[in-house]
Amino acid sequence: MTAYALTAEGERWQLPPPLVWEIEYTSGIPCDSFLYRCPCAGEGGADPASWYRVELYQGQKLVFRGVVDECVQTVSDGGQLLELSGRGMAALLLDNEALPQDYEAATLADIIRDHVAPYGIQVAARPSLPPVSRFSVAAGSSEWSVIYQFAQYYSGITPRFDPTGRLLLEPQPAGDRLLMGDGTAIKKLTLRNRRYGVLSSVWVRDRYRDHIEKVDDPDFIAQGGCARRVITIPGRGDWQAMRYTGRYQLERAADRCMTLELEIPELFWAGAGQLVQINRSGFSHNGLYRVERATVRADQTGGRTVLELTAVKETGR
């Protein structure tokens, strides 16, 4: 792994080889993150306090670009150590509050111009998302929530970032499945079933029409589930968006009812959203899964990867 620290003035510093590094890719919130620990280089005139971005390369491939949240320098009997940690570029949208405003008809170009471009974030591609009439940005909303609401609730697109720090506003590809059969080394496999966080119903409230659209999960209710969420749509949302909002929240909560965690004793580069087909002898939960979180880590003992997977219906979503 090779790391470069960047300053707002355009300076670029190559860091010493790491003792420990870790990259975590996620599918949303919390966003991607990194840790890089190395011997402290005492020469060169670099001021770590001025580093605000980091780029990590595996060979010639850029595998992470993000925001430096913390820089720690430690001096002890073992020498001097430098540790950088931070998050992916989504952090800029999460950390900044959006200006409340109403759009008569918000287009994708409007949303990118007002809520993405000011932070220097590049968009990988601009799909043809339909404009949203009477789209409102509520007070206290983060820039990320504006993007999420526009793309997910009205077009069914889950916004996310690629490892190079670009915003993706396209459907997740259905192909390119990774196959994990008996030949894949898996050090530990953990199957987790949980009820916490699963929703029985979502009520979507239109405060202008004084109407509540209710969406239930009958399967979870039949199992005794009782967990309701109330979402207020800012602005005069249409009925389709209201129904989708509730249904989507239920489905995403249900996805996390069962998770599969795999620990692989090597560097296994699978990004969030990647589809994984598991077909292992003697395993009762073979099937299609999606990577929700991937943690890749290496130190002096070698590399390892932990994948957190959620089941995917064969019909897809």
C-alpha positions in Angstrom: 0.0 0.0 0.0 1.2 3.5 -0.9 -0.3 6.6 0.7 -0.2 10.2 -0.3 -1.3 13.1 1.9 -2.5 16.3 0.1 -2.9 19.9 1.3 -5.4 22.5 0.3 -2.5 24.4 -1.4 -1.8 21.5 -3.8 1.2 19.9 -2.0 1.5 16.2 -2.2 3.5 14.1 0.3 4.3 10.4 0.0 4.1 8.7 3.4 6.5 6.0 4.6 5.4 2.3 4.0 2.7 1.4 6.5 2.9 -0.8 9.6 -0.9 -1.1 9.6 -3.6 0.0 7.2 -7.3 -0.5 7.0 -10.0 0.5 4.5 -13.7 0.1 5.1 -16.1 0.3 2.2 -19.8 0.8 3.1 -23.1 1.2 1.2 -24.1 4.5 2.8 -24.1 5.6 6.4 -21.6 5.4 8.1 -19.5 6.3 5.0 -16.2 4.7 3.9 -13.3 5.1 6.2 -9.5 4.5 6.5 -6.6 4.1 8.9 -2.9 4.4 8.0 -0.2 3.9 10.6 3.5 4.3 9.6 6.9 5.4 11.0 7.0 9.1 11.4 9.2 10.8 8.8 11.0 13.6 10.6 12.5 15.3 7.6 11.1 17.0 4.5 9.3 19.9 6.2 5.9 18.4 6.0 3.3 19.7 8.4 0.8 16.9 9.1 -1.7 19.4 10.5 -2.1 20.8 7.0 -3.1 17.5 5.4 -6.8 17.4 4.4 -7.1 14.6 1.9 -5.5 11.2 1.5 -5.1 8.8 -1.5 -4.3 5.2 -1.1 -2.9 3.0 -3.9 -2.6 -0.8 -4.1 0.0 -1.1 -6.8 -1.0 1.4 -9.5 -4.7 1.3 -8.6 -6.3 4.0 -6.5 -8.4 2.2 -3.9 -9.4 5.0 -1.6 -9.6 8.8 -1.7 -11.0 10.6 1.3 -11.0 13.2 4.0 -8.3 13.3 6.8 -10.2 13.6 10.1 -7.3 13.1 12.5 -3.6 13.0 12.4 -1.8 11.6 15.5 2.0 11.7 16.1 3.3 9.5 18.9 6.8 9.4 20.4 7.8 6.5 22.6 10.6 4.1 23.4 9.7 2.3 20.2 10.2 5.3 18.0 8.0 7.8 16.3 4.7 6.8 14.8 2.3 8.7 12.5 -1.4 7.7 12.2 -3.9 9.2 9.8 -7.6 8.3 9.9 -10.6 9.6 8.2 -13.6 9.0 6.0 -14.6 8.8 2.3 -15.6 11.8 0.3 -19.3 11.3 1.4 -18.1 12.9 4.6 -18.3 16.3 3.0 -22.0 15.8 2.2 -22.7 14.4 5.7 -20.8 17.2 7.5 -22.5 20.1 5.7 -26.0 21.3 6.3 -28.0 22.2 3.3 -29.7 25.6 2.8 -33.5 25.2 3.2 -35.2 25.9 -0.1 -38.1 24.9 -2.4 -37.8 24.0 -6.0 -40.7 24.3 -8.4 -39.2 21.4 -10.4 -35.8 20.1 -9.2 -33.6 18.6 -11.9 -30.5 16.4 -11.3 -28.4 19.4 -12.6 -30.0 21.6 -10.0 -29.2 19.1 -7.2 -25.6 18.6 -8.3 -25.0 22.3 -8.7 -26.4 23.3 -5.3 -25.6 20.3 -3.2 -22.6 18.4 -4.7 -20.4 20.7 -6.8 -19.6 23.2 -4.1 -17.6 20.6 -2.3 -15.4 19.6 -5.2 -17.0 16.2 -5.5 -17.1 14.7 -9.0 -20.0 12.7 -10.3 -19.0 9.5 -12.2 -21.9 9.7 -14.6 -25.1 11.7 -14.9 -28.0 9.3 -15.6 -31.4 10.6 -16.9 -33.2 11.0 -13.6 -36.6 12.7 -13.9 -37.2 16.1 -12.4 -39.1 16.3 -9.1 -41.9 18.8 -8.9 -42.3 20.8 -5.7 -39.1 19.4 -4.2 -38.2 20.9 -0.8 -35.1 20.9 1.3 -36.0 20.9 5.0 -34.1 23.0 7.6 -31.5 20.9 9.3 -31.0 18.5 6.4 -27.5 17.4 5.4 -26.4 17.7 1.8 -26.2 13.9 1.8 -29.9 13.6 2.8 -30.9 15.9 0.0 -29.0 13.7 -2.6 -30.5 10.6 -1.0 -34.0 11.8 -1.0 -33.9 13.1 -4.6 -32.3 9.9 -6.0 -33.7 7.1 -3.8 -37.2 8.2 -3.0 -38.1 9.5 -6.4 -36.0 7.3 -8.8 -35.1 4.3 -6.8 -31.4 5.0 -7.1 -29.2 4.5 -4.1 -26.5 7.2 -4.1 -23.0 5.9 -3.2 -19.3 6.6 -3.8 -16.7 4.6 -5.6 -13.2 4.0 -4.2 -11.8 7.0 -6.1 -14.3 9.4 -4.3 -16.7 9.9 -7.1 -20.5 10.1 -6.5 -22.4 7.3 -8.2 -26.0 7.9 -9.2 -26.7 4.8 -11.3 -28.4 1.5 -10.5 -26.1 -1.0 -9.0 -25.1 -3.5 -11.7 -26.8 -6.8 -11.6 -23.9 -8.8 -13.2 -20.3 -9.4 -12.2 -21.1 -11.7 -9.3 -18.3 -13.0 -7.2 -18.5 -16.8 -6.7 -17.5 -18.1 -3.3 -17.3 -21.9 -3.5 -15.4 -24.5 -1.6 -12.2 -23.2 -3.1 -12.4 -19.8 -1.4 -10.5 -19.8 1.9 -12.9 -18.6 4.7 -11.4 -18.4 8.2 -14.7 -17.7 10.0 -18.3 -17.6 9.0 -20.9 -15.9 11.2 -24.6 -16.0 10.6 -26.5 -13.4 12.5 -30.3 -13.1 12.9 -31.6 -10.0 14.6 -34.9 -8.4 15.2 -33.6 -5.0 16.4 -33.8 -2.5 13.6 -36.5 -4.4 11.6 -39.6 -2.3 11.1 -43.2 -3.5 11.2 -44.7 -0.4 9.7 -43.7 3.0 8.3 -46.1 5.9 8.3 -45.2 8.6 5.7 -46.8 12.0 6.6 -47.7 14.7 4.2 -47.9 17.8 6.4 -49.5 19.9 3.7 -52.4 17.6 3.0 -52.6 16.4 6.6 -52.5 12.8 5.3 -50.6 9.7 6.4 -49.7 6.9 4.0 -49.2 3.6 6.0 -47.1 0.7 4.8 -46.8 -2.5 6.8 -44.6 -5.6 6.8 -47.2 -8.4 7.4 -44.6 -11.1 7.8 -42.8 -9.3 10.6 -46.1 -8.3 12.2 -47.1 -12.0 12.2 -43.9 -12.8 14.1 -44.9 -10.4 16.8 -42.8 -7.5 15.4 -43.7 -4.1 16.6 -41.5 -1.2 15.5 -43.0 1.8 13.7 -41.3 4.8 12.1 -43.0 8.1 11.1 -41.4 10.0 8.2 -42.5 13.5 7.3 -42.1 14.4 3.7 -40.8 18.0 3.4 -42.8 19.7 0.7 -45.9 18.6 -1.3 -44.7 15.1 -2.2 -46.7 13.0 -4.6 -48.4 9.7 -3.6 -45.9 7.5 -5.5 -43.0 9.0 -3.7 -44.8 8.6 -0.4 -45.5 5.0 -1.0 -42.0 4.3 -2.2 -40.5 6.0 0.8 -42.3 3.8 3.2 -41.9 0.6 1.2 -38.2 1.2 0.7 -37.6 1.8 4.5 -39.4 -1.5 5.3 -37.4 -3.4 2.7 -34.0 -2.1 3.8 -34.8 -2.8 7.4 -35.9 -6.3 6.5 -32.6 -6.9 4.5 -30.7 -6.5 7.7 -32.7 -9.1 9.6 -30.2 -11.7 8.6 -26.6 -10.9 7.9 -23.7 -13.2 7.0 -20.2 -12.2 8.0 -17.2 -13.8 6.3 -13.6 -13.5 7.4 -11.1 -14.2 4.6 -7.4 -14.6 5.4 -6.2 -12.5 2.5 -6.8 -9.2 0.7 -10.2 -9.6 -1.0 -11.2 -6.4 -2.9 -15.0 -6.4 -2.9 -16.8 -3.1 -2.8 -20.1 -2.3 -1.2 -22.9 -3.3 -3.5 -21.0 -6.1 -5.0 -23.1 -9.3 -5.6 -21.7 -12.5 -4.1 -22.9 -16.0 -5.0 -22.2 -18.4 -2.2 -22.2 -22.1 -3.0 -20.4 -24.1 -0.4 -20.8 -27.8 0.5 -22.7 -28.4 3.8 -23.8 -24.7 4.1 -27.5 -24.4 4.5 -27.7 -20.7 3.5 -26.2 -20.8 0.0 -27.6 -18.1 -2.3 -27.1 -14.6 -3.6 -25.9 -11.9 -1.3 -24.9 -8.2 -1.5 -21.9 -6.7 0.2 -23.0 -4.1 2.7 -19.6 -3.5 4.3 -16.1 -4.6 3.3 -13.1 -4.1 5.6 -9.7 -4.8 4.1 -6.8 -4.7 6.6 -3.1 -5.5 6.5 -0.3 -5.5 9.1 3.0 -7.2 9.7 1.2 -10.6 10.1 -0.5 -10.4 6.7 -3.8 -9.3 5.2 -7.4 -10.2 5.9 -10.8 -9.1 4.7 -14.2 -9.1 6.5 -17.3 -9.0 4.4 -20.8 -8.2 5.9 -23.4 -9.6 3.5 -27.2 -9.3 3.2 -29.4 -11.7 1.3 -30.8 -10.7 -2.1 -34.0 -12.0 -3.6 -33.4 -13.7 -6.8 -35.9 -11.4 -8.5 -33.6 -8.5 -7.6 -34.5 -5.1 -6.2 
